[in-house]
Amino acid sequence: MNYFGYDIGTVADFYIAPICFFLIIYISRHTVKINDPWEQKVFNNALILKLLSGLLICAIYIFYYKGGDTIIYMHDALILENVFWKLPSDYFDFLFNGMYDTEKGRINLWKHFFHLRDYNLEYFSYRHDERAFFVARLASICAIITGGSFYSTSMLFGTFAAIGVWKLYKIFAEYYPVFKRQLIYTVIFIPSVMFWGAGVLKDPITFGALCFLMHNFHNILKRRNIASSVIGCLIYGFILLAIKPYILNAFIVGIGSWVLSNYLVKIKSVVFQVLLLPLLLGFSIGIVMFFLDVLGSDTGKYSLEKVLDEAALVQNDLKQDYYGGHRFDIGTFEPTIGGVLSKAPIAIFTTLYRPFIWEAKNIFVFISALEATVILIFTFIAIFRIKIYNLQGILLINPILFFSFIFSLFFSFFLGLTTANFGALVRYKIPLMPFYVSMVYILSNYAKVPKKQKD
């Protein structure tokens, strides 16, 4: 299709994409070190499905939606690719600084505009949206490598997510080897995660970055490859901050609780054990607020006041008629801590267990509704089997489950506040899914965990 002067998904793509498809598989097999033949087979199958998902997303947006954000990302990426070949200095300025003008010290929405027009190049559609333009900047690197191939760029985005989720699977398998085979379905092969974790979109980048961030932080906790893991945490944390800061906020809450619990759980006082979980939650919330205030004092963009205002504005905007028939409403709230907390239960429930089947109005939302129904059923099974009063004790002696619980709680809270459209919710909640689904599955089968792993 042609989008403002740029052909996206052309016939040439059909020649480049197969080459890229097999090159990705070949290179991945030789760079991702896997010693177990069964695991190698799982990884190969997961990677192939991810690449096919990337191709399918391209076809859906071109032939079914006839446009959409992935097309706009690629449009801006192709402009940047052309800038790379014509004006390399301008390209690297865009790549590393975005729309920030280092000479003037401020955001300049028309930076290098006349340079581009001198070369008969279009201008960026996402010049007003720093987070979206960041994705276009990343896509431009792939576009340069693939000769501007939309399908190939989509597959490269998916590959990043596929390797990241494999790293996440290995963490869960390290803690619960008894569920090694079952965890591939709760981490890797979740349908919505497999499909939406590909394509030229924000979602595969933020999902992959979260998985790699978890992998690197886990290495630090285990004192493995500390220097490279610290660098990895900084890189992937920066990516999340640049695209979807709320994911990083939820991660910080979860990790803060995990680290603190390692020390506090050794205290034998029964009274203190009962108070431990709310204390950890309060401490972690304090970490995030401090984090937001520190950033806010430097840039003004991520201050607590700004975050609350944005949550209310986004929620109200997404409920408008121009978003189509997949809207839902958690109710209006004031941009204050009290107003936001009043919506916590419905925001969390909506993110985790909706859409309901009767709320689905297309095939993509319907598949997500089926997933949500299965998750809700397994949640009830887990609660019934372990008894709700045993939950805190089990979580505190299982660090990855404790992290998954806290992360899921806060991620779903943040997401539920700032999303009011089921079509968006299906995509946005994929970073949550492997953590929550794996936690629920392990809890529902906790009796099968060997006793030495419980101690």
Secondary structure, DSSP 8 states (H G I E B T S, - for coil): -EETTEE-S-TTHHHHHHHHHHHHHHHHHHHS----HHHHHHHHHHHHHHHHHHHHHHHIIIIISS--HHHHHHHHHHHHHHHHHH-HHHHHHHHHHTTEETTTTEE-TTTTHHHHHHTT----TTTT-HHHHHHHHHHHHHHHHHTS-HHHHHHHHHHHHHHHHHHHHHHHHHH-GGGTTTHIIIII--HHHHHHSSSSSHHHHHHHHHHHHHHHHHHHHTTSSHHHHHHHHHHHHHHHHHH-HHHHHHHHHHHHHHHHHHHHTT---HHHHHHHHHHHHHHHHHHHHHHHHHHHHHHSSS-HHHHHHHHHHHHHHHTSGGG-S-B-------SSHHHHHHTHHHHHHHHHH-S-GGG--SHHHHHHHHHHHHHHHHHHHHHHHH-GGGHHHHHHT-HHHHHHHHHHHHHHHHHHHH--BHHHHHHHTTTTHHHHHHHHHHHHTGGGS-HHHH-
